[in-house]
Every structure is written in structure tokens, then in C-alpha cells.
Amino acid sequence: MNLFAQAFAWIFSDKSPYDPISTALAVHLGLTAASVAVAAVIAIPAGWAIGHTGRARNVAVSISGAARAVPSFGLFILLVVVMGVIHYTAAAVITFVLLAIPSILAGAYSGFEAIDRRVVDAARAVGMTEWQILWRVEVPLGLPLLVAGIRSAVLQVIATVVIAAYVGLGGLGQYILAGLPLQRIDMVLGGAIVIAVVALTIDLLFALLQRAVVPRGARKLKVSTSRRQRLPLEGATS
């Protein structure tokens, strides 16, 4: 308990000679946002194309699985060595982009695959074009799973951006990396607490967003279905 008291005391103390938490947090979230944005630009169109056409799904799954297996820290160090000291930021962003792509890609095509095919067939039957089906049917109905994929990617990147401090890019990881050799447990634990609070806060925001993007019609259908499933049970027990 004393360690946590020391950690919280450190959080609210002067951080000199290190960056204040507000500055470190801005860098941490900036790297996260930039990486996830680039990953989304790459993964969302690819995932939607796979989900809409049903082609290349096995290839996407294989590539995603291989990307997940690559150790982020090892890839980051390799890119730093290959790209040179003046491209640390680019090396970090590339690493985090590759980390984020699999979750977003899976969320994009899984959202389309989860849609009842009868809904898509009905849209075609009334004369909708493929482009109209994509934007008016598949994208709205697939949005919750896409947000879930982005949510997973953001949390993974937030946790991994810590390694950016190894090459002096700052972020919340600097407190952990600086505190370990100095045996400053208060600094290490304080930095870990701040990262955990940030991750939990963003996770909560994405959970609310994921709930908000569920189409109203799908929400009503889910409620009515659950009610119909309960009626036989209530009749059997009465």
C-alpha cells in the first residue's frame, strides 16, 4: 500500500528533469492517434472489399495472423537500425501501424460477414446497386464490429507506444524506462498507473461509441428477438 501512496505522490509532484505528464500524455496519444489513423486508412477499405466480395479472406486471415506474431519491440529496433537515427518517429509509427492493422482489418470484414445474407439479398432484389448496398446496408450494419476492431487496435497501440521512449521519443513510457535503472519504484509504478488509467478511459469511451453506432432498427430487432425467446420459457414455468 505504501508503494501506491508513493506512486500517487510522484504523479502529482514535479517531474523535473522529465516531461510533465500532460506533455508525455500528448506525445503518447499523438503517436497512438497517428498510427491508428494510418492503419485505418489501409485496413478499412481492404476489409470492406473482402467482406463485400467474399474474396481473399483466407489471405487476409493469414497475413493478419503473421503480423500478430511479429514481436513489436524487435520490429521497432530493426526499423530504427535500418532507417537511421533521423527517422525514429517514422520507425515507431510504422511499427504501431503494423500492430494496429490486423485488428482493424478483422473488424472491417467481420462486420460485413456478420450481416444476415437475406438482408443483402433483399437490397439487391429491390434494385440497389452494389455501391448502394455497401454504403446503405453493409457499412451501417457492420459499423459496431469495425468500432470493436478499432477499439482493440487503439488499446494495443497505447500499451506498445511505451517502447518509443527507448529512442527518446517521449511518451508515458519514459517514466518506466527512466525509473527502472534508478530503482525508482514510485516513478515506474506511477507511470504504469497513468498508462492504465488512460487505457481504461479510452476503452470506456470506445465501449460507449460501439453501443451508439448500433443501428436503431438492429437494436429493436435484438430486443424483440430476446422477448420472443423468453415467452416460451415463461409459458413453460407458469
Stockholm file with secondary structure:
# STOCKHOLM 1.0

chainA/1-238         MNLFAQAFAWIFSDKSPYDPISTALAVHLGLTAASVAVAAVIAIPAGWAIGHTGRARNVAVSISGAARAVPSFGLFILLVVVMGVIHYTAAAVITFVLLAIPSILAGAYSGFEAIDRRVVDAARAVGMTEWQILWRVEVPLGLPLLVAGIRSAVLQVIATVVIAAYVGLGGLGQYILAGLPLQRIDMVLGGAIVIAVVALTIDLLFALLQRAVVPRGARKLKVSTSRRQRLPLEGATS
#=GR chainA/1-238 SS CHHHHHHHHHHTSCCTTSCCHHHHHHHHHHHHHHHHHHHHHHHHHHHHHHHHHCCSHHHHHHHHHHHHHSCHHHHHHHHHHHHCGGGHHHHHHHHHHHHHHHHHHHHHHHHHHTSCHHHHHHHHHTTCCHHHHIIIIIHHHHHHHHHHHHHHHHHHHHHHGGGGGGGTCCSTHHHHHHHHHHTCHHHHHHHHHHHHHHHHHHHHHHHHHHHHTSCHHHHHHHHHHHHHHHHHHHHHHC
#=GC SS_cons         CHHHHHHHHHHTSCCTTSCCHHHHHHHHHHHHHHHHHHHHHHHHHHHHHHHHHCCSHHHHHHHHHHHHHSCHHHHHHHHHHHHCGGGHHHHHHHHHHHHHHHHHHHHHHHHHHTSCHHHHHHHHHTTCCHHHHIIIIIHHHHHHHHHHHHHHHHHHHHHHGGGGGGGTCCSTHHHHHHHHHHTCHHHHHHHHHHHHHHHHHHHHHHHHHHHHTSCHHHHHHHHHHHHHHHHHHHHHHC
//
